[in-house]
Amino acid sequence: MLSFILWLVLLVLCWPLALLALFVYPIVWLLMLPFRLVGIGVEAVFELLRAIVMLPARILRGPVGR
């Protein structure tokens, strides 16, 4: 909602720049999409490594409810 209000303010102050931003934003979003997907994959790999490293400690600790 805040970004929409800021865009409206930009539209009032400088309408050509606001219209340019309106058309450029989807293109930039599409260009950034592969980097987001790679980031999700890298985060998943790090979580898997963390789970593998912490597994012996979790096994030795035993059940949490007891």
Sequence and secondary structure as in RCSB ss.txt:
>XXXX:A:sequence
MLSFILWLVLLVLCWPLALLALFVYPIVWLLMLPFRLVGIGVEAVFELLRAIVMLPARILRGPVGR
>XXXX:A:secstr
 HHHHHHHHHHHH HHHHHHHHHHHHHHHHHHHHHHHHHHHHHHHHHHHHHHHHHHHHHHH  TT 
